[in-house]
Amino acid sequence: MSDDKQLRVSIGLDSAPPLTVRLTASQLDALRGNLANGGWTEVEAEDADVHLNLDKVVFLRVEKDDQKVGFGL
């Protein structure tokens, strides 16, 4: 997978709706690595910087395909 491709990632939190961000593969790998440590971390997404309390994350969902809208798919 090319590292510059943006992946759509939903971050599930225990007391809030999922947060959806676009991350590169290396950013996603870093986030996954930091989950084991817990505490606070900063995620630099495509359109925003997000500060996350990793102790509150309950799931990560990574979209496999680009979303498509319209007819003739």
C-alpha positions, 0 to 999 in steps of 0.5 A, a space after each residue: 500500500 502506498 504511504 501517501 494514499 489517504 485511508 478513511 479511518 473511523 475511531 470509536 470512542 466509548 462515550 461519543 460517536 465515532 470520529 472519522 479522519 483520513 490518515 496515511 498508512 504510516 500515521 495509522 501504524 503509529 496510532 495502532 502502536 500508541 494504543 497499547 500505551 494509552 494516554 493522550 496522543 496527537 493525530 495529524 489527519 488530512 484536515 485537522 489535528 486531533 488530540 485523542 485519549 487512547 484509553 477511551 478508544 474502543 475500535 478502529 475501522 479502516 475503509 478498504 475501498 473508496 466510497 462511490 456514489 452514483 449510477 453505473 457502479 
